[in-house]
């Protein structure tokens, strides 16, 4: 019974962080899951504690701090408007030698 470990999310210290709507934990193996997509513009990072308790007598327990850092991935990929791209061959655009800084090459 000592080898049976139960994992849980410990009560959150920050009352403004809705932890139950952000992450969940598998009580049997401790695997963490994001419950929804995390938006960098809304939340850059957050932390919470995970507890682990065995079934021994007396029961032993420990906790760990988990820090989640949300990366700012580009969810709106760039799209080339000009020059038009066709499926047959990549378009090449020559830039004049006399082009100064800020010369528009493509949109």
Secondary structure, 3 states (H helix, E strand, C coil): CCCCEEEEECCCCCCCCCHHHHEEECCCCCCEEECCCCCCCCCCEEEEEEEEEECCCCCCEEEEEEEEECCCCCCCCCCCCCCCCCCCCCCCCCCCCCCCCCCCCCC
